[in-house]
Amino acid sequence: MIYFLIYLFIEIFVSYEFTNIFTPFGMFLEILATAVLGVIILQNLNMSLMENMMRVARREISQEEFISIGMFKFVGAILLVVPGVFTDILGLLMQFDLFGSLVAQKFLTPKQPKKDPFEDDIIDVEIIENKK
């Protein structure tokens, strides 16, 4: 709940400042332009996914990065359609592969369990022989 209130405060503040600088008509044009851009990105998302699939095949990116980049582009396009200057800034940032890769490496990498420094990688084996 607190994160939503923080987001709402930032969204209103940034939109208010944008409207003061570019007038209400400029705000209207910004909302219209980014909504059209978001729809165009959503329509062409399959081409971006195909390009990233080729990058996975060439081992330029990992499968986790492929999934996160695709997810970030989709969420970014949705944010571009939603009215608001701050959401548009976030939506534009999410369209860049570099941003998606950085976030994927930071938040989506699986956590490795901590190893005990005194524990060796020894496997105990017991051999049972059949005596006839």
N, C-alpha and C positions, 0 to 999 in steps of 0.2 A: 504494500500500500504506500509506503514512504517513497519507494522508487517511482511510482506513478505520479505522486505529487511533485517530486523533483522534476520529472520529465515535463509535467504540465506547466510548471513555473518557467522552465527553460523555453518551452515551445511558445508560450504567451509572450515572454520577454523578447525573444528573437523576432517573432512575428511583428510585435509592436515597433521595435527598432527598425525593421525592414520597411514597414509601412510609413514610418516617419521620414525615412530617407527617400523612398521611391514612390510615395503617394499610394492611396488605395487602388488606383487603376494599375499601378505597377505590381502591387500585390496580387491583383486579379490575374494579370498576365503571367506572373510567376507560377501561380497555382495552375493555370490552364496549360502553360508550357510543360511543366514537370509532370502533369497528369498524362499529357499526350506522350511524353518521353517514356514514362512508366509503362504505358500500354504498348508502345513500340518495342520496348525491351522484353515485355512478356510475350509478345508475338514472335520475337526472334530468339527466344531463350533456347530453343532446340539447337540452333546453330552454335551457340556458345557451349552448350553441353557436348556437342559432337567434337568441337575443337579440343575441349578439355579431355574427352575420352581418348583422343589421339595423343595428347600429352601423357596420359597415364600409360598408354601402350608403349610410348618411347621412354617410359620411366623418368620423365621430367618432374612429375608430381606423384605423390602417393595417393592411394585410394581414399584415405581420410581427407586429404586436401581436396580431391575431386568432389567429394560429397559436400564438404563445407563451402567450397567456392560456388557450387551450384545452388546450395541452399541460400548463401548470402546474396547471390544475384537475384534469386526469386524474391526474397524478403525485401531487398533493396528496391526492386521494381514496385512491389506493393506499397512501400513507404513513399515512393515518388507519386503514386496515385493519390495517397491520402493528403489532404490539404494541410499545409503548415511548412514554414521555412526550415525549422530544425529537423523535421522528419525528411524533408527534401535533401538536406545536407547529409544526413545519415544514409539515405537511399543512394545518393551519388557516390559516397565513399564505399558502399557495399558493392558497387559495380566494378571496382578495381580488384583484379586478382591478387595483387600484393596485399591489400587490406584483408581479404578473405584468408589468405595463407598465413598472415601474421596472427590473426585471431584464432585460426585453427591450430596453429602450433602452440599458442598460449593457453587456450581453454579446452580444446578438444582432444589433446593427446592423452592416451591412457596413462594413469598414474602407475608407476612401477612400485611394487611393494619394497619397503626398506629391508635390506638384508642385514642380518646380524653379522658384524665384522668377525666374531669369533666362530661362526659356523662355517665349516668347510663344505665344499661340494662333494661329500663322500656318500656313496650309496652302500648300505649294508646289504650283503647278499648271503643267503644261507643255501648250501647245497645239500640236498637230501639224496642219498644213494639208496637204490633198491638192492638189497642183498638177497640172493636166492639160494 
